């Protein structure tokens, strides 16, 4: 007879959004980045309405619009960190 003791215990309910990985998807030439009302670990979160990717300032990449430009709200944050 098998034992269920080998299975790790998991709490039921919602996961802490700070522990969930960000969604990062390939651009589909539809990128349109906007700040969301959500904060992640104290940082503002941005999301792309075109591909569904998410970004916070601590990421090692910078989101781009479908035109290739950096969204103004993101550029403001990046410039403030320099």
N, C-alpha and C positions, 0 to 999 in steps of 0.2 A: 504494500500500500504506500502511495506517495504522500509526502508531507508538503503542506503549503508554506512551511517555514522558510523555504528557499526563495520565495518570491518577496521582493522588497515591498514594504508598506508604502502606499501612496494615499495621501489625503484626497478626499473628493472635494470638488468645488473648483472655483476659478483659480487659474495660475496667476501669480504676481506678474503684471505686465512688464516689470523691470527685468524679470528673468527670461522672458521670451525673446528669441532672436529677432532681429529686425528683418523685414522682408526686403530682399534685394533681387531685382529681376532685370533681365536684359531690356534695354530701351527699345521701344517699338516706334520711334519717331512720333510719339504722341505725348512726350513728357511735358508736364505742366505741374511744377512744384508749388505747394502751398503749405503754410504753417497750420498745424492742427491744434486743437485745444488741449491736446495731451502733452504732458511732460514725462520724460523718461530719465530717471535718475537725476532729476533737477534740470535737465536740458530740454529745450524746446524740440518738439518732434515735427518734422516735415514729411509730407507724403506726396507722391506723384499720382495725379489723377489719371494719367495715361497708362502706366504699367503697374501701379500698386506698390512700388518700392517705398521704403521708409528711410529717413536719414536723421541723425542727430549730430551736432557739431564735433563730438569726439571721434566720429568715424574718420578713417584715413583717406577719404575721397570726398569730392565735392559734387553735388548734383548739378546737372545741366538741363536746360530747357531743350525742346526739340530744335530750336534755332541754334543751339550750341552755346548760348549765353548762360551765365550764372544768374539764378533768380535774385532780384534785388534784396529780398529779406535775408537770403543766405549770404550774399555778398557783404551785407552790413555786419553780420555775425563774424564772418571770416576776417574782415578788415579790423574788427575790434580786438581780435585775438593776436594780431601781429604786433 
